[in-house]
Amino acid sequence: MTETPLIAGIELGGTKCIAILASGPDAIHEEVRIPTTRPEETLPALEAALDQWRGFAGIGIASFGPIGINRDAADYGQITTTPKPGWAHTDVARRLQQRYGVPTGFHTDVVGAALSEARWGAAKGLGDLAYVTVGTGIGVGLVAGSRPVDGLTHSELGHVRPVRLPGDDWTGSCPFHGACVEGLAAGSAIAARTGRAGQDIPPEDAVWDGVAHALAQLLGTLVLTGIPRRIVMGGGVMTGSQFLFPRVRERLKATLGGYVALAELDAMESYVVPAALGNNAGPLGAVVLGQLALAHHLEDRARV
């Protein structure tokens, strides 16, 4: 065992699974990447890798969703109603916890990314933040007091319905809600609307006005929760279109209309910021989930 316990951190993504044996970004001892095909292929391959690792004190899993996070519910630890073929109602967390007998943390990939950006990345030192990923879909991880904001289930804030840009009556691409934020501003929505991938659309194209407007509505909603001291934005649409950041910040100011009069919001360039950990945000977030699960386990033992 190292001075800081090692964690097996697993990012279970829609196309690939990344597992690391680590205690932080500067202490990654092992890494394996496995295609996310079907659970009967992906999970045994993942277990075969973890079987070769020694000395991990906990497991953290940051997964695509929707997932069951209520430990008292029958579907805890499962990927629940996902449209990904073969994965609906697949047990992940309980399966791995039973196999390895160590404390296991389980949450969404965006919450994992939020935790890692707070611990080591663009929101380092802040316990209250939001992480927004804008890629094929749009997801939000909310963290308060250095822990995920949980209740009935995890948030699905990418599906809030924004105030529409005047004159824009496009129906949107979300199969559930049409013109929700995801249906207007995700990479899949941009492609559905224009017939082109985001990286092929020049910055001056009018489609970006609608994207920035919808994202600013989402960020405004996050500000009004009173939680985030910083909003970190990642995902392929944002990283591939850095020109969006100043547009989103400007529209966020307009959306708020001066209502939340705080110094943090006056310094918008340091309030809405790019993610810093890149592709490591997910697996490192899983490491934080494992660390939280281990700490909770040790606290319970101390009370006995």
C-alpha positions as CSV (number, residue, x, y, z in Angstrom):
1,M,0.0,0.0,0.0
2,T,1.2,3.5,-0.7
3,E,0.8,6.4,1.7
4,T,-2.3,7.4,-0.2
5,P,-4.4,4.3,-0.9
6,L,-4.7,3.2,-4.5
7,I,-8.1,3.2,-6.1
8,A,-9.3,1.3,-9.2
9,G,-11.0,4.1,-11.1
10,I,-13.3,3.1,-13.9
11,E,-14.9,5.4,-16.5
12,L,-17.6,3.5,-18.2
13,G,-18.3,5.4,-21.4
14,G,-20.6,4.8,-24.3
15,T,-17.8,3.7,-26.7
16,K,-14.9,2.8,-24.4
17,C,-14.1,2.0,-20.8
18,I,-11.0,3.4,-19.2
19,A,-9.7,1.9,-16.0
20,I,-6.8,3.3,-14.0
21,L,-5.0,2.2,-10.8
22,A,-4.2,5.5,-9.2
23,S,-4.3,7.9,-6.2
24,G,-4.2,11.0,-8.3
25,P,-3.1,12.5,-11.7
26,D,0.6,12.2,-10.7
27,A,0.2,8.7,-9.4
28,I,-1.3,6.6,-12.2
29,H,0.2,3.1,-11.9
30,E,-1.8,1.1,-14.4
31,E,-4.2,2.0,-17.3
32,V,-6.4,-0.1,-19.6
33,R,-8.8,0.8,-22.3
34,I,-11.6,-1.6,-23.3
35,P,-14.3,-1.1,-26.0
36,T,-17.8,-0.7,-24.6
37,T,-19.5,-3.4,-26.7
38,R,-22.0,-5.6,-24.8
39,P,-21.9,-6.1,-21.0
40,E,-21.2,-9.8,-21.4
41,E,-18.0,-8.8,-23.2
42,T,-17.0,-5.5,-21.6
43,L,-17.4,-6.4,-17.9
44,P,-15.4,-9.7,-18.0
45,A,-12.6,-7.9,-19.9
46,L,-12.6,-5.2,-17.3
47,E,-12.5,-7.8,-14.5
48,A,-9.7,-9.6,-16.2
49,A,-7.7,-6.4,-16.0
50,L,-8.5,-5.6,-12.4
51,D,-7.7,-9.2,-11.4
52,Q,-4.1,-8.5,-12.4
53,W,-3.9,-5.4,-10.1
54,R,-3.0,-5.6,-6.5
55,G,-3.4,-3.3,-3.5
56,F,-6.4,-1.2,-4.4
57,A,-8.4,-0.2,-1.4
58,G,-11.5,0.9,-3.2
59,I,-13.3,1.1,-6.6
60,G,-14.9,4.1,-8.2
61,I,-17.2,3.9,-11.2
62,A,-18.2,6.9,-13.3
63,S,-20.7,5.7,-15.8
64,F,-22.9,6.7,-18.6
65,G,-26.5,6.7,-17.6
66,P,-29.2,6.9,-16.5
67,I,-28.0,4.9,-13.5
68,G,-29.4,3.9,-10.1
69,I,-27.6,5.7,-7.3
70,N,-30.0,5.1,-4.4
71,R,-28.3,2.5,-2.2
72,D,-31.6,1.5,-0.7
73,A,-33.2,0.8,-4.1
74,A,-33.3,-2.5,-6.0
75,D,-31.7,-0.9,-9.0
76,Y,-28.7,0.6,-7.1
77,G,-25.5,0.1,-9.0
78,Q,-27.2,-0.5,-12.3
79,I,-27.3,1.2,-15.6
80,T,-31.1,1.6,-15.9
81,T,-33.1,2.8,-18.9
82,T,-30.3,3.5,-21.3
83,P,-31.0,3.2,-25.0
84,K,-27.6,1.7,-25.5
85,P,-28.3,-1.9,-26.8
86,G,-27.8,-4.6,-24.2
87,W,-27.0,-2.3,-21.3
88,A,-30.4,-1.5,-19.8
89,H,-30.7,-2.9,-16.2
90,T,-27.1,-4.1,-16.2
91,D,-25.6,-4.4,-12.7
92,V,-22.1,-2.8,-12.5
93,A,-21.3,-1.5,-9.0
94,R,-22.7,-4.4,-6.9
95,R,-21.1,-6.9,-9.2
96,L,-17.6,-5.4,-8.8
97,Q,-18.0,-4.8,-5.1
98,Q,-18.9,-8.4,-4.5
99,R,-16.0,-9.6,-6.7
100,Y,-13.3,-7.6,-5.0
101,G,-14.7,-6.9,-1.5
102,V,-13.7,-3.3,-1.3
103,P,-15.7,-0.1,-0.8
104,T,-17.2,1.0,-4.1
105,G,-18.4,4.4,-5.3
106,F,-20.8,4.7,-8.2
107,H,-22.1,7.8,-10.0
108,T,-22.5,9.4,-13.4
109,D,-19.6,10.3,-15.6
110,V,-20.3,14.0,-15.4
111,V,-20.4,13.9,-11.6
112,G,-17.1,12.1,-11.7
113,A,-15.6,14.8,-14.0
114,A,-16.9,17.5,-11.7
115,L,-15.2,15.9,-8.7
116,S,-11.9,15.5,-10.5
117,E,-11.9,19.1,-11.8
118,A,-12.6,20.2,-8.2
119,R,-9.8,18.1,-6.8
120,W,-7.1,18.6,-9.4
121,G,-8.3,20.7,-12.3
122,A,-10.0,23.9,-13.4
123,A,-12.0,24.3,-10.1
124,K,-9.2,23.1,-7.8
125,G,-9.8,24.1,-4.2
126,L,-13.6,24.7,-4.7
127,G,-16.1,22.4,-3.1
128,D,-19.1,23.9,-4.9
129,L,-19.2,23.7,-8.7
130,A,-20.9,22.5,-11.8
131,Y,-19.3,20.6,-14.6
132,V,-21.1,20.8,-18.0
133,T,-20.2,18.5,-20.8
134,V,-21.3,19.5,-24.3
135,G,-20.7,16.6,-26.7
136,T,-23.0,14.1,-28.4
137,G,-25.3,14.9,-25.5
138,I,-25.3,17.4,-22.7
139,G,-24.9,16.5,-19.0
140,V,-24.3,18.4,-15.8
141,G,-22.5,17.2,-12.7
142,L,-23.3,19.3,-9.6
143,V,-21.1,19.2,-6.5
144,A,-21.6,21.0,-3.2
145,G,-19.5,20.6,-0.1
146,S,-17.1,18.5,-2.2
147,R,-19.8,15.8,-2.6
148,P,-22.3,15.1,-5.4
149,V,-25.7,16.8,-5.1
150,D,-28.0,13.8,-4.8
151,G,-31.7,13.3,-4.0
152,L,-34.3,11.3,-5.7
153,T,-31.8,10.6,-8.5
154,H,-28.9,12.2,-10.3
155,S,-29.6,15.5,-12.2
156,E,-30.5,15.5,-15.9
157,L,-30.2,19.2,-16.4
158,G,-29.2,18.9,-20.1
159,H,-32.9,18.4,-20.7
160,V,-34.2,21.7,-19.2
161,R,-36.2,23.7,-21.8
162,P,-34.6,27.0,-22.5
163,V,-36.2,30.3,-23.5
164,R,-35.9,30.2,-27.2
165,L,-33.9,32.7,-29.3
166,P,-36.4,35.1,-30.9
167,G,-37.3,33.9,-34.4
168,D,-36.0,30.4,-33.9
169,D,-38.7,27.8,-34.1
170,W,-36.7,24.7,-35.0
171,T,-38.2,21.7,-33.3
172,G,-34.9,20.4,-31.8
173,S,-33.5,16.9,-32.0
174,C,-34.2,15.4,-28.5
175,P,-36.5,12.4,-28.9
176,F,-38.0,13.1,-25.5
177,H,-38.3,16.9,-25.4
178,G,-37.5,18.3,-28.8
179,A,-36.1,21.7,-28.1
180,C,-34.5,21.1,-24.7
181,V,-30.9,22.3,-24.3
182,E,-29.5,19.0,-25.4
183,G,-31.9,19.0,-28.4
184,L,-30.7,22.4,-29.4
185,A,-27.0,22.6,-28.5
186,A,-25.4,19.1,-28.3
187,G,-23.2,17.9,-31.1
188,S,-25.9,15.6,-32.4
189,A,-28.4,18.5,-32.5
190,I,-25.9,20.7,-34.4
191,A,-25.4,17.9,-36.9
192,A,-29.2,17.2,-37.2
193,R,-29.9,20.9,-37.8
194,T,-27.1,21.7,-40.3
195,G,-26.1,18.4,-41.8
196,R,-22.5,19.1,-40.7
197,A,-20.3,18.3,-37.7
198,G,-19.5,21.2,-35.4
199,Q,-15.8,21.2,-36.4
200,D,-16.8,21.8,-40.0
201,I,-18.9,24.9,-39.2
202,P,-17.1,28.3,-39.2
203,P,-17.4,30.5,-36.2
204,E,-19.4,33.1,-38.0
205,D,-22.2,30.7,-38.9
206,A,-25.5,31.8,-37.4
207,V,-26.1,28.3,-35.9
208,W,-23.6,29.2,-33.1
209,D,-25.9,32.0,-31.9
210,G,-28.5,29.5,-31.1
211,V,-26.1,27.1,-29.4
212,A,-24.6,29.9,-27.2
213,H,-28.1,31.1,-26.3
214,A,-29.3,27.7,-25.3
215,L,-26.1,26.9,-23.3
216,A,-26.4,30.3,-21.5
217,Q,-29.9,29.5,-20.5
218,L,-28.7,26.2,-18.9
219,L,-25.8,28.0,-17.1
220,G,-28.2,30.7,-15.9
221,T,-30.3,27.9,-14.3
222,L,-27.2,26.5,-12.6
223,V,-26.4,29.9,-11.2
224,L,-29.9,30.3,-9.8
225,T,-29.5,27.1,-7.8
226,G,-27.0,29.0,-5.7
227,I,-24.5,26.2,-5.8
228,P,-21.7,26.6,-8.3
229,R,-18.8,28.9,-7.4
230,R,-17.4,28.1,-10.8
231,I,-18.8,26.4,-13.9
232,V,-16.4,24.2,-15.8
233,M,-17.3,23.3,-19.4
234,G,-15.9,20.3,-21.4
235,G,-16.9,17.9,-24.1
236,G,-16.1,17.8,-27.8
237,V,-18.3,20.8,-28.8
238,M,-16.6,23.1,-26.3
239,T,-13.1,21.9,-26.8
240,G,-13.5,22.0,-30.5
241,S,-15.1,25.5,-30.6
242,Q,-13.2,27.7,-28.1
243,F,-14.8,30.7,-29.6
244,L,-18.0,29.6,-27.9
245,F,-16.8,30.6,-24.4
246,P,-16.9,34.4,-24.8
247,R,-20.3,34.1,-26.5
248,V,-21.7,31.9,-23.7
249,R,-20.3,34.2,-21.0
250,E,-21.8,37.3,-22.7
251,R,-25.2,35.7,-23.1
252,L,-25.1,34.4,-19.5
253,K,-24.7,37.9,-18.2
254,A,-27.7,39.0,-20.3
255,T,-29.7,36.0,-19.1
256,L,-29.1,36.9,-15.4
257,G,-29.8,40.5,-16.0
258,G,-27.8,41.6,-13.0
259,Y,-30.0,39.7,-10.6
260,V,-27.2,37.7,-8.9
261,A,-25.0,40.6,-7.9
262,L,-21.8,38.8,-6.8
263,A,-18.1,39.5,-7.5
264,E,-17.7,36.0,-8.9
265,L,-20.2,36.7,-11.6
266,D,-18.6,40.1,-12.5
267,A,-15.4,38.1,-13.3
268,M,-17.1,36.0,-15.9
269,E,-13.8,34.8,-17.5
270,S,-12.9,33.0,-14.3
271,Y,-16.4,31.9,-13.5
272,V,-17.1,30.0,-16.8
273,V,-13.9,28.2,-17.7
274,P,-12.7,25.3,-19.9
275,A,-12.0,21.9,-18.3
276,A,-8.4,21.3,-17.4
277,L,-8.0,17.5,-17.2
278,G,-9.1,16.6,-20.7
279,N,-9.6,12.9,-21.3
280,N,-8.4,12.1,-17.7
281,A,-11.3,13.9,-16.1
282,G,-13.6,10.8,-16.2
283,P,-11.2,8.1,-14.8
284,L,-9.8,10.5,-12.3
285,G,-13.3,11.3,-11.2
286,A,-13.9,7.6,-10.7
287,V,-10.8,7.6,-8.4
288,V,-12.4,10.4,-6.3
289,L,-15.6,8.4,-6.1
290,G,-13.6,5.4,-4.8
291,Q,-11.8,7.7,-2.3
292,L,-15.2,9.0,-1.0
293,A,-16.5,5.4,-0.7
294,L,-13.4,4.4,1.2
295,A,-13.6,7.4,3.5
296,H,-17.3,6.7,4.2
297,H,-16.4,3.0,5.0
298,L,-13.6,4.0,7.4
299,E,-15.9,6.5,9.1
300,D,-18.5,3.8,9.6
301,R,-15.9,1.5,11.1
302,A,-14.7,4.2,13.5
303,R,-18.2,4.7,14.8
304,V,-18.7,1.0,15.7
